[in-house]
Every structure is written in C-alpha cells, then in structure tokens.
Amino acid sequence: MEITQSAGETQMLAMTAAAAVWGAATGWCAQAALHRLSVPAGETWQSTCPDGHLLPSGICGWLLPACPTGQHRYPGWRPASAVCALAAAICTVLALAVGAHPELIAWLLLAPPALVLALVDARVHRLPDRLTLPLAAAALLLLAVAGQLPHTAGSFTTAALGCVALGAVFSAMFLIPGSIGFGDVKLSLFIGAVLGWYGWSALLYGALAGYLIAAVYGITLIARRKATGKTRIAFGPSLLLGAFLGLAAGAATQ
C-alpha cells in the first residue's frame, strides 16, 4: 500500500512539474503573439518588431521571442519572465486540480492561447478573431476526444450544451446597447465549453465569478479615480479569470 501511494505521489509530482515547464515554455513563446496581436481594433496585426525589422511569415513569426536579428525583443511585454511565471502558475494549478485525467491535456493546450487573449484584451481592449472562435472549436474538439478516453472526469455533452447556452446568453446581452462587445460573445463560446465540461454548476459559478471580478475591478478603478461609471473596461480578462477559477474548482470537486 505504501509503495503504491509513493508511486502515485511521484507520478503527481512529475506531472505537475511537467505542466509547470510547459507553461513557462509556452509563456516564453507567447511574446511574439502578444506583440503582434496588441493593436487597437481596426488596425492590422504587427508585422515588424518594435525597431522596424520585418518579422518572419508563418508560425515562426508568431512563436520566436525575438525579431530575426536576435537583438530586439518586445519591450511592451517586459519582463518576459512575468508572462512565463504566470503561464507556469496557471498550468501548475490546473495539473494539481485536475490530476491524472485525460482532459488535463486539453486544459494545458488551451491555457496558453487563453492567456494571450486575456493579456491582449487587457492592453488594447481587443479580442482577436483569429483566437476566439478557433479556441472554442479547439476546446470542443479536444474535449470530444477526451470524452472517449477512460477515466475522464467530465461530460462532452454538457460542454457542447454549455457552449451553446452561454453563447446564447451573451448574444442576447450584446443586443443591449453599451453592455458587452461582440468579441465577448465569441469568447463566451469557449468559456461555456470548458466550464460546461464539469457540469452546469461549474458553468454558473465560473460565469458569475467573471462578472464579480469585473465589478470589483471597475469599482476599484472608480475609487482610485482612474475611471468613471462610463469608462469601458476590458471584460475578457475577468471572464477568463472567472472561467479559470470555475474550471479549477469544478475539477477539484470531481
């Protein structure tokens, strides 16, 4: 019995360490995407480094942490170590909460682009189309595969229904002038899918947590006189943080 328990603890430690390394590595590679996507709505994506050097086309231009000269990194996102540490922390928490279940692979693959979305929206108030809808589709695909594997701890059915349900709610809210942006509607498809995997309670709590975080953040800005009641704040980071908390809580209770 003690040998089995020791083996399980060793496996969990190795899995958590691997998740942390994965998070740090993807956080480092995210520097280019953060730079290229951090442009205001209506403008084209960055094609050069801050010093004007043309970035490579294809996937290398989105993953290399420096421009082709190897000299100029992306100062707008310094320190790079902070992004790496944040990504590593997110992946570590997911590994600890989910454990050795198939859906952990899905969460680790989805976490880096979700973090990029949150950071870009926080900086320029934009949720890029090239990430929002593909991320929702990727979540459904990965969870469909996870749902067919043994020892899974969620349901693809509620994930798909959660995607539709939260998307419908946000679509209705979008019709109210000044409420949310259409980027938030597209992001809700992803959030509904990942939270729905662990059931309707996780979906409800995660969505409400996102609203609560946004409310607290807005009130804090107003109290510090950095915003007014009419100031628009980025909603994406709060939604994604709420989804992360709801996901971790839902996984931990399975």
C-alpha positions in Angstrom: 0.0 0.0 0.0 2.8 2.4 0.9 4.6 1.6 -2.3 1.5 2.3 -4.3 0.9 5.6 -2.5 4.5 6.6 -3.0 4.3 5.8 -6.7 1.2 7.9 -7.0 2.8 10.8 -5.3 5.8 10.6 -7.5 3.6 10.5 -10.6 1.7 13.5 -9.5 4.9 15.4 -8.7 6.3 14.6 -12.2 3.0 15.6 -13.9 2.9 18.9 -12.0 6.5 19.7 -12.8 5.9 18.9 -16.5 2.9 21.2 -16.5 4.9 24.0 -15.0 7.7 23.6 -17.5 5.1 23.5 -20.3 3.5 26.7 -19.0 6.9 28.5 -18.7 7.9 27.4 -22.3 4.6 28.5 -23.9 4.7 31.8 -21.9 8.1 32.5 -23.4 6.9 31.6 -26.9 3.8 33.8 -26.5 5.9 37.0 -26.6 5.7 37.3 -30.4 1.9 36.7 -30.5 1.4 39.2 -27.7 3.3 41.8 -29.7 1.7 41.1 -33.0 -1.9 41.0 -31.7 -1.7 44.0 -29.4 -3.0 46.6 -31.8 -6.3 48.6 -31.5 -9.4 47.4 -33.2 -9.5 48.2 -36.9 -5.7 48.1 -37.3 -3.8 45.2 -39.0 -1.6 42.9 -36.9 2.0 44.0 -36.3 4.3 42.7 -39.0 7.6 44.2 -37.6 9.4 44.2 -34.4 9.5 47.5 -32.3 12.6 48.6 -34.2 11.0 48.0 -37.6 12.5 44.7 -38.7 10.2 42.6 -40.7 9.0 39.5 -38.7 9.1 36.1 -40.4 6.0 34.8 -42.1 4.3 31.6 -40.9 4.4 30.0 -37.5 7.9 31.1 -36.7 6.8 34.7 -36.8 4.3 34.0 -34.1 6.4 31.9 -31.8 10.0 33.3 -31.9 10.6 35.5 -28.8 12.8 38.0 -30.8 12.9 39.5 -34.2 15.1 37.9 -36.9 18.2 39.9 -35.9 18.1 38.2 -32.5 18.8 41.6 -30.8 15.4 43.2 -30.3 12.8 41.6 -28.1 9.3 43.0 -27.4 9.7 45.7 -24.7 5.9 46.2 -24.4 5.7 42.8 -22.7 8.7 43.0 -20.4 9.6 41.3 -18.2 9.1 38.2 -20.3 9.7 36.2 -17.1 6.5 37.6 -15.7 4.4 36.1 -18.5 6.3 32.8 -18.2 5.7 32.7 -14.5 2.0 33.4 -14.9 1.6 30.7 -17.6 3.6 28.3 -15.4 1.4 29.1 -12.4 -1.8 28.6 -14.4 -0.7 25.2 -15.7 0.5 24.1 -12.3 -2.8 24.9 -10.7 -4.6 23.0 -13.5 -2.4 19.9 -13.0 -3.0 19.9 -9.3 -6.8 20.4 -9.6 -7.4 18.0 -12.5 -4.9 15.3 -11.7 -4.3 12.3 -14.0 -7.4 12.7 -16.1 -7.4 12.9 -19.9 -8.9 16.4 -20.0 -5.8 17.8 -18.4 -4.1 17.6 -21.8 -6.9 19.7 -23.3 -6.6 22.3 -20.5 -2.8 22.6 -20.9 -3.1 23.1 -24.6 -5.9 25.7 -24.3 -4.4 27.7 -21.4 -1.6 29.5 -23.4 -3.8 31.0 -26.1 -6.4 31.9 -23.5 -3.7 33.7 -21.5 -2.7 35.6 -24.7 -6.3 36.6 -25.2 -6.6 37.9 -21.7 -3.3 39.9 -21.9 -4.1 41.4 -25.3 -7.6 42.5 -24.3 -6.2 44.0 -21.1 -3.8 46.0 -23.1 -5.7 47.2 -26.2 -9.4 46.2 -25.5 -9.5 43.7 -28.3 -10.2 40.0 -28.5 -8.7 38.9 -31.8 -10.9 36.8 -34.1 -8.0 34.6 -35.1 -8.0 33.3 -31.5 -11.6 33.5 -30.1 -13.5 31.2 -32.5 -10.6 28.8 -33.2 -10.1 28.5 -29.5 -13.8 27.5 -29.0 -13.6 25.0 -31.8 -10.3 23.6 -30.4 -11.9 23.2 -27.0 -14.8 21.2 -28.3 -12.6 19.0 -30.5 -10.2 18.3 -27.6 -13.0 17.6 -25.2 -14.7 15.3 -27.7 -11.5 13.2 -27.8 -11.1 13.3 -24.0 -14.7 12.2 -23.6 -13.9 8.9 -25.4 -11.0 8.1 -23.2 -11.1 6.1 -19.9 -11.0 7.8 -16.5 -12.4 11.1 -17.9 -14.0 13.3 -15.2 -16.4 15.4 -17.3 -19.0 15.3 -20.0 -18.7 16.4 -23.6 -22.5 16.7 -23.8 -22.7 19.4 -21.2 -19.6 21.0 -22.7 -21.3 21.4 -26.0 -24.6 22.5 -24.4 -22.7 24.9 -22.2 -21.0 26.4 -25.3 -24.4 27.0 -26.9 -26.1 28.2 -23.8 -23.6 30.8 -22.7 -23.2 31.9 -26.3 -27.0 32.5 -26.5 -27.0 34.4 -23.2 -24.1 36.7 -24.3 -25.7 37.1 -27.8 -28.8 38.4 -26.1 -26.8 40.7 -23.8 -25.0 42.1 -26.9 -28.3 43.4 -28.1 -28.4 45.7 -25.1 -26.5 48.9 -26.2 -23.3 49.5 -24.2 -23.3 46.2 -22.4 -20.7 43.9 -24.0 -18.7 43.8 -27.2 -19.1 41.1 -29.9 -15.6 39.8 -29.0 -17.0 38.9 -25.6 -19.8 37.0 -27.3 -17.3 34.9 -29.3 -15.2 34.3 -26.2 -18.3 33.1 -24.3 -18.4 30.0 -26.7 -15.0 28.9 -25.4 -15.8 29.7 -21.8 -19.2 27.8 -22.0 -17.5 24.8 -23.4 -14.7 24.5 -20.9 -16.9 25.2 -17.9 -19.7 23.0 -19.2 -17.4 20.0 -19.2 -17.7 19.9 -15.4 -21.4 20.5 -15.4 -24.0 23.3 -15.1 -22.8 24.3 -11.6 -19.3 24.9 -12.8 -20.7 26.9 -15.7 -22.8 29.1 -13.5 -20.2 29.7 -10.8 -17.4 30.4 -13.4 -19.6 32.9 -15.3 -20.7 34.6 -12.2 -17.1 34.8 -10.9 -16.1 36.6 -14.1 -18.8 39.2 -13.6 -17.9 39.6 -10.0 -14.2 40.1 -10.8 -15.1 42.7 -13.5 -17.4 44.5 -11.0 -14.7 44.6 -8.3 -12.1 45.8 -10.8 -14.4 48.5 -12.1 -15.3 49.7 -8.6 -11.6 49.8 -7.6 -10.7 51.9 -10.7 -13.5 54.4 -9.8 -12.5 54.5 -6.2 -8.9 55.4 -7.3 -10.3 58.0 -9.7 -8.8 56.2 -12.7 -12.2 55.6 -14.3 -15.8 56.8 -14.2 -19.1 55.0 -14.4 -19.0 55.4 -18.2 -15.4 54.2 -18.7 -15.3 50.9 -20.7 -13.0 48.3 -19.3 -11.7 45.1 -20.9 -14.2 42.3 -20.0 -12.2 39.4 -21.4 -9.6 39.1 -18.7 -12.3 39.0 -16.0 -14.3 36.4 -17.9 -11.2 34.2 -18.4 -10.1 34.5 -14.8 -13.6 33.5 -13.7 -13.5 30.6 -16.1 -10.1 29.5 -14.7 -11.4 29.6 -11.1 -14.6 27.8 -12.1 -12.6 25.2 -14.0 -10.2 24.6 -11.2 -13.0 24.3 -8.6 -15.1 22.1 -10.9 -12.1 19.7 -11.4 -11.2 19.6 -7.8 -14.7 18.5 -6.8 -15.0 15.6 -9.3 
